[in-house]
Amino acid sequence: MSIFRSAFSLASPSGKSGRLSILIFHRVLPQPDPLFPDEPDAKHFDELMGWIKSWFNVLPLDDAIVQLREQSLPARAAAITFDDGYADNFTVALPILLKHKLSATFFIATGFLDGGRMWNDTIIESVRTCTRSILDLNSIGLATFSVRSAQEKRQAITAIISTVKYRSTMERVEITDKIASLANAVPSNDLMMTTDQVRKMREVGMQIGAHTVSHPILARIDLAEARYEMAESKIFLENLLGERVSLFAYPNGKPGVDYLTEHVSLAEELGFDAAVSTATGSARSSADLYQLARFTPWDKAKVRFGGRLLRNLLSIDGN
């Protein structure tokens, strides 16, 4: 037994003292992307899944939540999740998951299926394809950015997204469309999954969860709009799949910042069995099932990845 497997067994025993590690991914790229060197590509994701399979008992998230509540988790319990609904989840990640015989839950922002594009991707692709050395966004209340190199483009993307993220949904769309125009860019419309791909994901054993319609920051919209966003994504997916959708992921997911206690109550009221955040940590049986913490696996090296995952496992309920 490996050192890490032994350590995980001690930190995450079975039964009453069991703890659940939930991993969160967004994209798995076919090849490394110089703009996002931390985003896993197919080769590294395959490597990660090999490590995870050798260290953990990976469960479907809904089963893991039931066992967490019943205090019957196996030792080293883990679940794998993806947010948003990117097409590479189907074309790149899915074959690797199937190769390793692992299950994952995919949280879908339903409004972007079949040719839609998330606002942040409009920014990313506009900066990526900008052929000018300087991108002047002063006319829309932003700044001027040097975009000569991949590093400068990364810095520009980070700065623009952080500025736009907490604007209203309508304002975000308007601003990002203007950015595309100023960059003289035509961003791709094939970044997200199709409804048929979501359906096929479920057919091969993956789980599907709701992630709102348009991925708003729930804390920045009124409660009626939040209800609509959460409920409509659930209804859409249930109609698409012909089955109940029981899991929800809060957009952006920071407790008290991106969603509030009223949204936690709303998730339960709308009939979800559980919801996940982006707070770090692991969950024990006393965890709030509507605010489950998750772990983001950025590390490239096995030792660093295992070490950080162990520290996360010892961090309980996001603390």
Secondary structure, DSSP 8 states (H G I E B T S, - for coil): --HHHHHHHHHS-SGGG--EEEEEE---BSS--TT-TTS-BHHHHHHHHHHHHHH-EE--HHHHHHHHHTT---TTEEEEEEEE-BHHIIIIIHHHHHHTT---EEEE-GGGTTT---HHHHHHHHHHH--SSEEE-GGGTS-EEE-SSHHHHHHHHHHHHHHHTTS-HHHHHHHHHHHHHHTT----S-SB--HHHHHHHHHTT-EEEE--SS---GGGS-HHHHHHHHHHHHHHHHHHHTS---EEE-SS--BTTTB-HHHHHHHHHTT-SEEE-S--SBB-TTS-TTSB--B-----SHHHHHHHHHHHHHSBTT-
